[in-house]
């Protein structure tokens, strides 16, 4: 490959890499946004269930239980996803 073509190929690589990184970040942000919308919907649904069971959605005890349970579930799911991603990268 002539030197001019090699230089041109090297200059195109960073632009392609930057475009790919931008697309990856946009995809991650959109995914996070959908996750937030889903989380808010589940939050409202669970609050309604607590209100039915305990009579009020503002009782401190049930809200603390809810927060602890959601935190535990989030941590477990985060660990599972991280392990799955790690395995996928090693394949």
C-alpha positions in Angstrom: 0.0 0.0 0.0 1.5 3.4 -1.0 2.4 5.8 1.8 -0.4 8.3 0.9 -3.1 5.6 1.1 -1.8 4.4 4.4 -1.8 8.0 5.8 -5.4 8.5 4.5 -6.5 5.2 6.1 -5.0 6.2 9.4 -6.8 9.6 9.3 -10.2 7.9 8.6 -9.9 5.5 11.5 -10.3 8.1 14.3 -13.3 9.6 12.7 -15.0 6.2 12.4 -14.1 5.4 16.0 -15.5 8.7 17.2 -18.7 8.2 15.3 -19.0 4.7 16.7 -18.4 6.0 20.2 -21.1 8.7 19.8 -23.5 6.1 18.5 -22.7 3.8 21.5 -23.2 6.6 24.0 -26.5 7.7 22.3 -27.7 4.1 22.4 -26.8 3.9 26.1 -28.6 7.1 26.9 -31.7 6.1 25.1 -31.7 2.7 26.9 -31.2 4.4 30.2 -34.1 6.8 29.5 -36.4 3.8 28.7 -35.2 2.2 31.9 -36.1 5.3 33.9 -39.6 5.4 32.4 -40.1 1.8 33.2 -38.8 2.2 36.7 -41.2 5.2 37.3 -44.1 3.2 36.1 -43.2 0.3 38.4 -42.8 2.7 41.2 -46.3 4.0 40.8 -47.7 0.5 40.5 -45.9 -0.7 43.6 -47.1 2.3 45.6 -50.6 1.6 44.6 -50.3 -2.0 45.8 -48.9 -0.7 49.1 -51.8 1.6 49.4 -54.2 -1.2 48.9 -52.5 -3.5 51.4 -51.5 -0.9 54.1 -54.2 1.7 53.6 -51.8 4.6 52.9 -48.9 5.0 50.5 -47.1 7.3 52.9 -46.7 5.0 55.9 -43.0 5.0 56.7 -42.7 1.3 57.6 -43.9 0.0 54.3 -42.0 2.6 52.3 -38.8 1.6 54.0 -39.5 -2.1 53.3 -40.2 -1.1 49.7 -36.9 0.8 49.4 -34.9 -2.0 50.9 -36.5 -4.6 48.7 -36.0 -2.5 45.5 -32.4 -1.9 46.5 -31.7 -5.6 47.0 -33.3 -6.5 43.7 -31.4 -3.8 41.9 -28.1 -5.0 43.3 -28.8 -8.6 42.4 -29.8 -7.7 38.9 -26.8 -5.5 38.4 -24.5 -8.3 39.5 -26.2 -10.7 37.1 -26.0 -8.3 34.2 -22.3 -7.5 34.9 -21.5 -11.2 35.0 -23.4 -11.8 31.7 -21.5 -8.9 30.0 -18.2 -10.2 31.3 -18.9 -13.7 29.9 -20.0 -12.2 26.6 -16.7 -10.2 26.3 -14.6 -13.3 27.0 -16.2 -15.4 24.3 
